[in-house]
Amino acid sequence: MKKTFILLFSIAILAIACEDDDAVVVTDQPQNLCDSLDVLYSNDIAPMLADAGCSGGYCHGGGAGGFTMNDYTTTKTSAESAKFLKAIRHEAGASPMPKTGGKLSDDQIQKIECWVQNGFRE
C-alpha cells in the first residue's frame, strides 16, 4: 500500500513538473502602445493573414500544421497557442511563418501581438 502511494505521488509530481511551456502567450508590446492601437480581427488581422497567404486553403485555411485560420473563431484558437507568435516572429520552438515569402513586417507583427494582448477583439 505504501509503495503504491509513493508511486502514485511520484507520477503526480512528474505530471505537474512537465507542464506545457507553450501554454503562456507572451507579447513584446508595451500595454500603452497596444491601448493606443485599435486592432480588430475583421479590419486588421483577417486581411493581413489573407494577404500573407496564411488563411488560404493550401495553408492554415485547410488546417496545415494543426492550426486553422479561416475565420475569427479558428484564428483566435490558433493565436491562443504560444507557438503562433513564435512562428510569426521566427523564434526557436516553432516553424517560421509564413512559409512562402518573407517574414511579416515589424508593424504587422506588432498589430498581431496587440490583437492577442488586447483580448482578440473581433
N, C-alpha and C positions, 0 to 999 in steps of 0.2 A: 504494500500500500504506500509506504513512504517513498519507494523508488518510483512508483507511478506518479506520485505528486511532484517529485523533483523533476522527472522527465517532462511532465505537462507544463510545469512552471518554466523550465528552460526553453521549451518551444514557444511559450507565450512571450518571453523576453526577447527571443530571437525575432519573432514576428514584429514586435514593436520596434526593434532596432533596425529592421530592414524597411523602414518607411520610405515611400517613394519620394525622391528628391525633386521630381518633376511636378509635384503637387502644388508648388508655390510659384505663382506667376509674378515676376519682378520686372517692373518697368524702370527705365533710367530717367524718366522725365520728372522734373520738379512739379509738385502739385499746383503751384501758382501758374505755371505755364499751361498745364492741362485745363485748369479752370478757365483760362482765357480763350481756349480753343473750343469751338462748338462743333465737335466731331460726331457725326451721326453715321450709322451704317448705311442708310439709304442714300445720303448725299455724298459721302466721302469714301467709305470703306468698300462698298459693293462696286462702284465704278473703278476704283483703284485695282481691286482684285481681278476684275474683268479685263482691264487694260493690260495687266501683267500676265494674263493667261491662266491665272490660278483657278478660277471658278468654271472654266470650260469643261466639257465632257471628258476630254482626254486626261485632265489632271484631277483637281480636287472636286470638280463638279461631279465626277464619277467615283470619288472616294479613294483616290490614289494615296498610298501610304497610311491609310487608316483615317485620313482627315477628309471631311466633306465640307465644301463651301459653296453650295449652290443657292442658299437663301439665308435669311437672318439667323434662324434657329440653328442650322448646321454650322454656320460660320462662328457663331457665338460659342457653341460647344467645342469647336476646334480651337478657338482662341483661348479657352479656359485652360488649355494644356500649356505648361511652361515651354514645351518643345516648339510651339507655334512662334513665339517671339525669338527663341534661339535660332530657329530656321531662317526667319527673315533678317535677322542680324548677322547671319553666317557665323554663329558661335559653335564651339565644340558641344557635342552632345545631341546634335540634330543635323539632318541633311540640309545643306544650304538651299534656300528657296528664293526666288523661283529657279527652277532647273534650267529653263531656257532664258536667254538674255542675261542681263547683269543684275546685280543686287538692286533692290529698291533704293530710291534716294533717301537721304537722311530725313528730309521733310516728310516723305511718305511713311517711313518707319516711326517717326515722331507722332504722326497722326494716329497710326495704329496703336502705339503704346498708350496714347492719351485716351483713345476709344476704350481700350481694355481697362485702364486705370479709373476711368470715369463711369464704369459700370455697363459697358456695351450698349450704349444708347442706340435705339432703333431709328 
